[in-house]
């Protein structure tokens, strides 16, 4: 068994590409080895800013021999009168076998001739030589570049290669116009701490050799080291470090020999909002802030930077970084003080100069629409005058900070600064909080707005975006969603669910689309409305299945499969939609669903052949008792009489257990109706009797439909 090492040395790679490349190789390389039947123990991918490498352990010294079945022409064309035809002979010749080796096999497309061909195993080194260029140049990333006037593309120019089969160099050559890189055993070490190259004697000595050159090539170990160093440095300053996961991942891929260095800034900058300071540190400088304690409310006038330089020069590095951060914080201080000169509301006219979308005009017009949407939501929720006043004010001011100097310089602070400025201007706390919260959630991991004002304005804002972008025909396609419309729709649903808001989304869509049509008369109202309804149904389906873990068929039963009644119901009452889906999953898990499913499902399928509408619940209006021929019919009828008030009560209270219990009581009567000594033939030759029995079953179906479409459930 043998070990193999590949190192691709480059100019400094972007941190984002490094992390993406690691993930791609961790999938790509094992898959390609499996395709070549090359067994192995481990595939370990390593990376630093200047290299990508992979170690593969316990590869075989020879690929195993394989048998491969090769399909030839159809049997009818291969043989005539029991003798091979030219088609069969030609196939045998092409495969290098005698015609007597041909066999016949039946497939789903008929009988064909086959041969079983022995493919001798190859030297793995030959296979790796073929695979390595694929591994390198199949990597995907943003802004891949050409170099040396060649046609090859990679994130950064490739400068060296190591390819070792145990101790031996595996000859690999990358030629890019006049630039040729040949595999060797020489690697470049840390450019400051060890400027001389290091020689890797064997694949298994790789990590140790690079470590001798002050390069920690294992990104997971670097991550652990950085975390430990940052926490220790913060504790030494008497504080607590905030280790942001995204920042940590980025920093890991920016250094080869990490050293945590503490820097200092002037305490006067602590008068700035904490968000301003942390944004400067984290987003712009890639520093870790230090807080006073675990509450992480107040900062200390220190920061931690991760250096890739000489630890002996930490003081010089700290001072250099301190000068940079002081300058950035001074800018922030100037912007903050300048913005506070006038109230937040005074910035509103400037929103007319900011474009929301070229065909839709300014952000000021968007704010006007947000106000309208928010008022409609507030009316649906029957909010009191004070709540409506707060919502109206928050909707008016929610985008005002976009034209402040601070947000102009630090766009990441939108909403945050608006909230701070609103508090400074004496706006109600509900308004100030909502200015920030209406942006939540900003990503899949983010929190949801917790205040009613923030929830309503957040829904109003996203609903405007969805209707406007859909109205321009810019619908998401496949993985392409440049306006994050899926995230916007998900946020609306999750906000409603989390806050238990009685929002009628169908009604809101109709209203917002109608208003939009006044701005763009050319829009097809019916088509746009349908597109938005379908889109929200898709998002509901995804959230119920993936986030709430409801089985796909139960989701179909709640949302309906091309059933307008269920679509309308789902969008009219999002809370009820969630409740019904979760309840169905619950009764499946506890076995209750299995007890009633067969009879209800059978009833539903037969009822589809009748004419009874799906809304009817009262048997007295649609069933003629004088047409009964068997006692089982009367039993079902009596059960439906008793079921009607229970169904209506369950419907009103959303106590669907009450409905299920009532259906369970009716199940024995329905079973006798279908099977046994007192059973009936539903499809009776007498059309009146047939229709009467179908109506009985239609009523069973309709009562069950109050919960879900049982016809969509897979037992």
N, C-alpha and C positions, 0 to 999 in steps of 0.2 A: 504494500500500500504506500501511496505517495502523497505529499502535500504540495499545494500550488499557491503561489503568491503573484498577484498582479498589482502594480502601483502605477497610476496614471498621474504624472506630475504636471502641474499647470502654473500659469500665472494666477494671482489671487482671485479665487472664485467668489461670487456673491453668496452671502450666507443662505439666502433662500434657495439657491440652486443646490447647495451642498445638502441641505435637508431633503429636498426633493429627489436628488440623485441617490441618496442612501435608500430611500423607500423604493425607488424603481429597481435598483440592483438587487435588493432583498427579495423582490418578486421575480425579476427577469432571469437572474443567474440560476437559481434552483430549477426554474421551469425549463431552461435550455439544457441543463444537465440531465434532467429527467427525460427530456425528448431524445437525448442521445444515449439513454440507458447507462449513464455514468453514475454509479453509486458513490456516496460520500457520507461523511459524518456531519460536518458543519460547513456552512457558508457564512462567514463573518465579514461584514462590510464595515470598513473604517473610512474616516474622512477628516481632513483638516482644510483650512482655507487654500492650501496649495497642493492638495492631492486627494484622489479617490483610490481606495485599495480594497482588495478582497482576498481573504485567505480561505482556501478550500482544503479540508483535511480528509485524509484516508480515501483518496481516489484510487481506483484499481489501476494496476499496471497495464491492463489490457481490457478494452471494452468486451463485454460478453457477446458470444455469438447469438444471433437472433434469427428467429424464423418469421418470415413475412408472407402473408397471403396476398397474392396479386390476382385481381379479377380480370378476366378476359372477355371475349365476345359471348353473346347469348348462345346457349346450347344449340338452338335451331340453326344458327349460322355456322356453328363450329363443326357440326357433324351432318353427314348426309349418307343415308343407308348404312349407318354404323361406322363410317369411315371419316377421318378428320378432313375437313375442307381446307382450302388455302388459307382461310381466315385463322383456323386453329394452328396450322403449321407455321404461319407467319408469327403468331403470338408466341409459340414455343421457341422459335428461332430467336426472336427479339429478347426473350428472357434467358436464353442460353441453356435450354433444357430440351430433352427429347419429348416428342409428342405423346409418348406412352406415360409421361409423368402428369399429364393433364387429368384433372378430376372435375366432376360436376357437383354443383351445389344449388339448392333452391334458395332464392332470395325473395323479398317482397315484390320484386319486379320480374320474377320468373327465374328460370334455370339458366345458370351461367357456368362457363368453365373457369377453373381456378388452378393455380399452382402454389405450392408451398415452397418458398425459396429460402435457403440458408444464407444468411448474410454474415460473413465472418467478422469478428470483432476487430476494431482498429486500435491503433496506438492512441491513447487519450491525448498525448501531446499534439498529434496532428489535429484532433478535433478542437482542442483549445485554441490552437493557432487560427482556426477558422472562426471560432466563436468570439474571440476577444475583440476584433474590430466591431462586431455587432453590438457587444455589450457597451462599448464606448460611444458609438455614433447613433445608437438607438435611444440614448438618453434624451429626454425632452425637457425644455425649460424656456423661460422668457429671454428674449433678446439673444439668441444664439448668434455667434459671430464667425466670420471667416477671417483667416489670417494668411500672411505670406502670399497674397494674391492667388490662393488656391480655392478649391471648391469645397473642402471639408469644413464642417460647421461644428463648433463646440462652444460652451459657455465662455471659455477663455483659451488662448493658445496653449497647446500641449508642448511641453518642453523636455520631458524625459519619461522613460518607461522602465519599469522593472517587471520582468516575467521570469519567475524561478520555478522550475520543477525540482523539488528538493533543493539540491545545491547547484544544479545546472541551469544555465540561462536558456530559456525557451526563445528561439529567434522570432521576434515580431518586428515589423517595420511599418511605420506610418509615414506615407509620403504625401505631402501637400504642396504641390508645385515644386519650388526649389528647396522647400523645407522638409527634411527627412529626420525622423526620430527613430532610433533603433533601440531595442530592449537591451538592458544592461543590468548590473546589480548595484549601481550607484544611485543613491537618493540624496536629495538636498535636505539638509538639516535646518535648524532654526537660523534664520538669516542674521540675527544679532548675536545670539548666544553661542552659535556653532556655525560660522560661515563656511567651513570646509564641508565637502560632501562626505557621506558615510557609505560604507560598502556593506551590503546585506549578504552574508555568506550563505544563508539558506532561508527557506520560507519560514521555518519555525523560529528563526532568530530575528524576525522582522520587528516585532514590537520592542524587543530589548535593544536592537541596533538603533532604531529611531529615538528611543528614550535616551540613549547615550549622546545623541545629537540635540537634546533638549526639545524633542517633539513628542508630545503625548498624542499618539495617533488614534487612540480609542476615544471617540466622542462621548461615549457614556461615562467613561472615567473622568473626562474633562468636566462634564456636567456636574458630577458628584463633587469634584474638587472645587469648582466655582461656588456651588451652593455652600459648602463647608467654609470656604474662605470668606464669603460674603457675610454669613451669619457670625462668624468669629470676629470679623472686623467691626460689625455693627455692635456686638456685645462689648468689645473693647472701648467703644465710644459711649457706652452706657445706654444704647438704644436697641431698636429692633429693625431688622431689614425687611423690606417688602420685596419679595422675589417674584416678579411677574413672569409667568410661564413663557409667554411669547418673547420677552426680552432675554430670558435665560437661554432659550433655544437659539436665538440669533447670536448672542455673545459666544456661545459654545463654538459656533462655526466661524468666528472671527479671529480666534486665537489658537496657537499651537502649544504654548506654554503659559497658562493663565496665572496671573498674579493679581490679587485684590489689593487695590491702593485706595486709601481714604483721602479725600480732598475736602476743602472747607470753603464756604462762601459767607458773605457778610450776614450777620443776624438780622439786619434791617430788612432783608428780603423776605423774612418770615411773615411780614405784614401782608404779603401777597396771598391771595387764595391758594390753598394747598394744591389744588388742581393745576394751577399755573406752574408752580415750581416742579411738580412731578412730571408734567408734560414736557417741560424743558429738559429735565433730567432723563426721563425714560425714552420718550419718542425722538427727541432731537440729539441727545448726547449719549444715549445708551448707558446711563448710570443707574445704579440702584440707590434709591433714597433711604434715609435712616429716620425712623420715627422714634418718638420718646418712649412709647410703650406699646403693648399688644393691641390697644384700641386703635392705633394707627390713625389718630385724628390730628396730632401735632407733629411737625417735623423738627429734627435737629439741624443745625446749619452745617451739615456734612453730607457727603455723597460717597459712593463706592464705585470706582471704575475698574474694569478688568483689563489689565495691560498685557500686551504680547511682547513687551520689551525686556530690558535688563532689570531684574529686581533690585540690583544695587543702586539703580538710579530712580527709585520710587519717589523720592522727595521732589526731584526735578519734574517727573511725570505728573505728580499730584499738583504742583504749582501751575504747570502748563494747562492742565484740565480746569483748574480753579479759575484761571484767567478767562477761559472760554465760557464757563458757566456764569461767572459774574457778569460778563457782557450780555449774555442772553437774558439773564434775570433783570438786568438794568433796562433792557428793551421792554420786557414784560411790565416792569414797574411804570415806565413811561406810558405805555399803552393803557394800562389800568387806570392811572390817574387821569389821563386825557379822556378816556371813555366816561368817567364818572362826572365830568363837568356838566353834562346835561342828562335829563331823564331818558330812560330806555325808550319811552314812547316817542321822543323827538327824533329817533332814528328811522321811524316808520316811512316817511316820505322817500328816503333813500332806497328803500326796497323796490321802488319803481324802476331803478336803474340796474337792478340785478335780474338776469334772465333765469326763469325757471326752466323753460323749454322754448326753443325758437318759435314753434307754432302756437305756443300757449301764453306767451307774454311773460310778464314779470312775476317775481316772488310776491309783490304786493297784491296782484290779482289772485295768486294762490292763497294768500292769507285771507282774502275776502271769501273765497270758497270754503276754506277751513272753518271760518266763523259760521257760515250757513250750515255746513254739515254738523258742526258741534251743536248748534241750536236744535237741529232736527233730532239728534241723538238725545239731547237733554229733554226734549218734549216726549220722546218715546219712553224715557225713564221716569217721567212725571216728577222731575226734580223741583225743589223749592226755589223761590226767587233768589236767595243768596247763592245757592249752588250754581244756578244759571248765570248769575252775575260773574262769579269767579271763572266759570268756563268761558264766557264771552271775552273777558279780559285776558285770560291766558291765551286763547286763540288769537287775539289781536296782537299780542306781544311775542308769540312763540318763535318768530323768525327775526325779530328785530336785531338781535345780537350779531346776525350775519354781516352787518355793515359796520360793526365796531372795529376799531384798530386791533384789538386783541385777537378777535376771531379771524380777522384778515391775515394776521401773522401766524396764528396757531389755529387752523380750522378744526382741529380735534376738540377744541374747547366750545364748539357750538352747543347751545343749550346750557352748558355748565356756566358760562359767563353771563348768559341771559338771566339765569336764576340768581347769580350773585348781584348783578346790577339791579334786578328787580327788588331784592331785599334792601339794597342800599337806597333805593328810591322810595322805600316805604310801601311797596305793593304788598297785598295780603300774602301770608305764607303759602296759602293754597295756590295762588297764581305763580309765585316764584318757583315753587316745587314743580308745578306742571310744566313750566317752560323747559326744565331739564327732563322731566319724566316723559314728555310726549315723544322723545326720540327712542325710548326704551321699548322693546329690546333692540340693541344695535347689532347683535349677532346671536348665534344659536345658544351661546353660553351665558348671555346677558340676563339680568333680572328684568322682571316686568314692572310697569308702573304700579305703585301702591295706592295712590290717591285717586279719588273719583275724577277730579279735574284733569289730572294727567292722563287717565285712561280714556276719557271722552275725547280730549283734544288729540291724543295719539291715534285713535281710531279715525277721527275726522280727517287728519292729515293723510294717513295712508289710503283711505278710501278715495280721496281726491286724486292722489298719485295713480292709483290703479285705474280709475275711470278715465283719467286724462291720457295716460300712456296707451291703454287699450283702445281708446277712442281714436288715437293716431295710427292704429294698426301695428304697434310695436309689441306684439305678443311674445312671451318667452317661447323659445324653441329648443328642444333637447336640453343640453346643458347650458345653453346661452340664455342669460337673464341679466343683461347689463343694468337694468333699473331695479334689480332685486325685488321684483314683483312677487315672487313666491314667498320671500321672507316677509314682505309687507302683509300679504294675505294670512300667512301663518300667525303673524303678530296680532292681527285683528281677532282671529279666532281664539288664540291663547289668552289675550287680554279679557275677552268676554267670559271665557271659561274660568279663568283665575279669579275674576272679580264677581262672578255670577251676575252679570249684567243682562237684563231682559231686553236685549237688542233684537229688533226685527231687521235682519240683514237684507232680506228680499225687498222690503219696503225702502230701506235706505238706498240700495242699488238703483231702484226705480227712480227715486227722487233725484239722486246725484246725476244719473244719466240724463234725465229730463233737463236739468239745469245745464249740463254740459252741451246738450243739443242747441241751446239758445246761443251759446258761444260759437259752436260749429254746426250750423244748420245742415251741412252735408252728411252728418253722421246718421247711420241707420239705427234708430233707437232700439228696435226689436232685436236686431243682430248683436248690437253691443251689449244689451242686457243679457242675452242668452250666453254670450261669450264669458261675461263676468260670472254669471251663475254657474256655468260649467267649471270655470276656474276655481271658484270657491268650493264646489263639490269635490274636485280633485284634491284640494288642500285638506279638506275634512277627511277624505279617505286616507290620505297619507298620515295625517296626525293621529287618527284613530288606530290605524294599524301599527305604525312605527313608534309613536310616543306612548299611547295608551295600551298597546299590545292586545288589541281586539282582533280576533280571527277575521280573515278577509271576507269569508262568506257571511259572517254576522254583520260586518260593515256594509256589505251589499244589501243585506236585508233591511238595514236601517235607512240607508241612503236611496235604496231602490236602484234597479238597473233599467235605466231609461224610463223611469216612472215619474212623470211630472208631479204627481201628488206628493211623493216622498221628497223630491227635490225641493218643492215649495215648503214642505213641512220642515225639512232640515235647515233651510236658510231662514225661515221665519222664527225658529226657536232653536238656537244653537245649544242652549243648555239642555233642552229635552233630547236633542240628538245625541249628545254625549251620554246622558243618563240612560237612554234606551240601549245604546251600544254596550256600555259597561254592564248593564243589567243582563243583557243577553249572554255576555261572556261569563258572568257570574253563574247563571243557571246552567250554562253548558258545563262549567267546571264542577258544579255540585251535583250534576246528573239529572236535574229537574227537566231540562230541555228535552232530554232523550225520552222522557215519559210521555210528553204531549206531542212531540214532533211528528211521529208517523201519522196520527189521525188528522192533525191540523194540516199537514202538508198534503195528504191525500184529498182532504176536503177542498183545499185551495186549488189543486190541479183540476179536479172535476168541476168546480165552480166556474172556472175559466170558460167552460162550454155553455154557461148560462148567460143571462142578460142582466142580472142584478148588479146595480151600481155598487161601488166599493164603500159608499158612505152610509148605507142603510144598516141600522142595528136592530130595529124593532120588528119582530116576527109577525106581529098582528097585522101589519100593513101589507105584507108580501106573501104570506103563507096561508093557504086555504086548508083548514083542518078537515073539511068534509071530503077532501081527496085522499086522506090517509087510508092505507090498506093494512098497515102493520103497526103493532104497538110501539116498535122501535122509532117510527116517525113521530109519534106523539111524545115519546120520551125525549127525543132531541128537541122538539118544539118546546116542551115544558122547561127543559134545561136552558134554552135560549131566552125564554121569558124571565127566568131567574138571573140569567147572565147579564141582561141589558143594564139594569141599574148598577151592577158591580163594575161593568166596563166603563160606564160613564163616570163613576166615582173615581176609578183608577186613572182615567183620562184627566180628570180635573185636578187630582192631587199628585199625579205622576207616581202613584204607588203601583207600579207595574206588577209587584208581587201579588197584589189583590187580583189582578186580571189573570195571572198565571194560575193561581189557586183555583179560580172559578173555572178556567178552561180545563184544569185537571179533573174537576168534579164532573164536567160534561163529557170527558173522554170515554168512559165506559159506555155511555149511551151512543156515542158516535161509532164506537167499535161494534156494538150490536147492530147498528144501522147498516154497517158494511158487511159484517161477517156473522155467522151463526144461524140458529134456527129462525130467528125473527128478522133476518136481514132482508134488504130490498134490492131490486135492480134499479139503480139510479136512472139509467137510460131506458126507461120504460117505453113501450111502443105507443102508449097513449101520451100525446104531446103535453096535455095539461098536467098529468101526473109527473112526467119527466121534468117539466118546468118547475113544478112545486117542490120536488126533491132537490133540484139544483139550487133553488132559492134557499132551502134549509142549509145546504152546504155553503152557499154564498154568504149567509149570515155568520156561520162559523169562521169563514175566511175573514170577513169584515171585522169581527171582534178581535181576531188575532192581529189584523193589520193595524190596530191601534198601537200595538207594540212594534211590529215589523212585518216585512214581506217574507213569510215562511217558505214561499216557493224558491227563494234565493239561498236558503240554508242547505248546506251539504251535511248530511247526517254524519 
